[in-house]
Amino acid sequence: MPKNESCEFRDQEAQLAMSLKFHFRETLSKIPLDMALNAMAKTWESCQEDSDNDKTLVCSRETLERSLQE
């Protein structure tokens, strides 16, 4: 991925995180992490133009938790 594209995605990631926290803080504080991540994955998949799931990355809970701590 080109560097400028990576920066663009980082900005979008930050915007999404802020939006989720602002709009869904109460819900996110009450549900388990795996449930929140599952909902996010399903939402992401429903937004993809392609009907295939080739873009879906499956990783372990530990990997997801490490990523969230960064």
Phi, psi and omega in degrees: 000128179300150185302316181295328177291321178298317178297320179298317179293324178297319177297317179293323177298315179296319179296317178297316180299316179296319180295315178299316181296317182293313187274335187232022182306313183296314179298313182295333179283346184254343184253155178294153181304315182297328178290318179296317180292323177297317178297319179295318180296317179296320179295316178301313181299322181290342180268352182284141180291323181280146178276346178279162182254030181299336183274350183286127177257122178258126178218170184284161176301321179298318178296317179297317180296320177297318179298320180291335181279347182289000000 
